[in-house]
Amino acid sequence: MRKKLYNFAFFDEGSKREVRRAILKAVAIPGYQVPFASREMPIARGWGTGGLQITLSLVGRDDVIKVIDQGADESVNAVSIKRLVSGTTGIATTEDTREATIIQSRHRIPEAPLVEGQILVLQVPTPEPLRFVEPSEYATKRLHAEKEYSGAYLALFEEIMKHGHVSTGADHPVTVEDRYVMAPSPIPRFDNPKLNGSRALILLGAGREKKIYAVPPFAKVASLDFEDHPFEVESLVGKRCRVCGATGVYMDEIVDAAAAVYQCNDTSHCDAVLKARRAAFDGEGGAA
Amino acid sequence: MGYIAVRGGAEAIEASIERLKYMRLRKGRILEVAAIEAGMRALIDQVMSEASLYDEAMAAVSIKQAEGSPEEAVFLMRAFRSTLPRSHYSLTLDSRDMRVERRISASFKEIPGGQILGASCDYTHRLIDSVLIDESEEEASQWVADYLSPAEDDRSAVAHEALGAPLSAIDYVRALGLLRDRPIDDGEPRDVTKRALEFPASRSERLQILARGQTGAVTALGYAAIRGYGATLHPTVGELRVGLVSVYVPDPFSTSQHDDAEALGNAYYVGEVRITAVETLVPVSVRRGPDKSEIEFELGFGAVLGQNETKAIAVSLLDQCLETGEKRYATQDEEFVLLHVDSVEATGFISHLKLPHYVSFQSKLDSVRKARGT
């Protein structure tokens, strides 16, 4: 019954076209949140339906998809989304960042540099960077139209006054092409610089909030900061992956009995580093 | 051995889904879809209304698959709905052309056309009926046969007469000059499932969103409105109607721009849907001069798929609240009301809190440590 009920990539073709139109507009106006008729999906609102709608509207028979959730390919929700995409399309899936044509991700930009032709789809819970300054959608739309972002800066300023530094966690706001202030989705600050001049097309989808926006390739993206309080990424000092030994990548803090230990957050990158080390080791004739 | 970042998610998910199936089947009994369709009218109506998809058979399957959870059944229906092409809009349905099954007014003892109580729990005592534990299909069939036997008056035809557009209770108040009418807008409604809602919303968009709202959420906000967080004076149900309305789709090649007789003449009949339509009279105080104010009535309207009376009344109350739009009351703030009553959106976002958040949490932890200098 299911096979007969649903089309290739779940949506009817008319719905896909509608989503693609919104995507085209988003690419044309970098950082601007394009409202779109967000459909209900077979996964729950807040579980990546915005990203999923983008992915399903774009996916073709030759695509190879990778899905990550909080950096991990095997996280439960990543597996669930991957199953849905491959189940309704029959296309190949991968864990290797370099092999994928479409990468749907929640809260991370992969460690391996993305290249031209790849599309990164980020799932977004709250697309409005001004939402915590101004709860009304009607009002925030006007603030964007007038490029009135003093509220966003004031929020950062207040944090400096209170805590001595900017204490945003993930989802630190950015300015795209010197025009729109944009929520990069809750990626860690560590990933913010990867948005700037990205070779891959980055599409952001918020299903529940019904918005699509984009960072086109090579677009200028700057994290909000002040001259005397420059933007800072999370501290990685002294952190080394306990599995592959990598440094300088975003780490998960693993709660162990005695001390904090660290492990690569990007599981695919961790595997790649391990494989490379194993190959080098074998090449030296070290392994039997 | 400490906690290892979870791998093997695929197998774990598979096992969880299997377990879910086991929980549904473990007692060795299967709920027949036909039995759900026959005996769970209220739940089916609620699910169809919140899903905004009128399909009793699909609702019954969804309820079976969801093990009776309305939240989950609505979710299934909505996800199915979004794969259906939306090719046509019906002509305007006028609830006065309804084949009435139930029609009551709380404003007047007698209304033109009479009060028709129809089927309702309103007049029952909520005592659990232990007889139902052992109810048999034979007894049930016999009871129905007796009920419909010609010896009794023609029950099968009861309330299946069209009302023939009689005066409604509302028309009476209108004739007295006490009703402040809203301008009639017969323009093409903006379909909230095809265009994202933008503010300020039109009345048609509000009524659509309320009509597909979660029953409990809409009811709670309607209740808040009449308890003092919105409507200031006690509203009255002018008329509540439940019944079947015919749905016509205009001839796609017709050049007629309006829902007139010509359009109807060329239209195609596609079936009928059961709806609940409510007109509520809300008294409002109107200033007539420096120290004179009078009471007038404003109309709140609610129409929902299926027999969902509490929800339909709550919709009508919120309609009036949102038309008033004084933002000091949450129930009159359209962003507050319209963005929070949808079942799929609300349950989805709440349940997403179960997803891992360790990247964002780690990032916050970094900030907290930096602030404390540790």
Interface residues (C-beta under 8 A of the other chain):
Chain A: L5 Y6 N7 F10 F11 D12 G14 S15 E18 P35 F36 A37 S38 R39 E40 M41 P42 A44 R45 G46 W47 T49 D69 Q70 G71 A72 E74 S75 V76 N77 A78 V79 S80 R83 R106 H107 R108 P125 P135 S136 E137 Y138 K141 H163 G164 H165 V166 S167 T168 G169 A170 D171 P186 I187 P188 R189 F190 R208 K210 K211 E234 S235 Y250 M251 D252 E253 I254 V255 D256 A257 V261 Q263 N265 T267
Chain B: G2 Y3 I4 A5 V6 R7 G8 G9 A10 A12 I13 F75 R78 A79 F80 R81 S82 T83 L84 P85 R86 T193 K194 R195 A196 L197 E198 F199 P200 E335 L339 V344 E345 T347 G348 F349 I350 S351 H352 L355 P356 H357 Y358 V359 S360 F361 Q362 S363 K364 L365 D366 S367 V368 R369 K370 A371
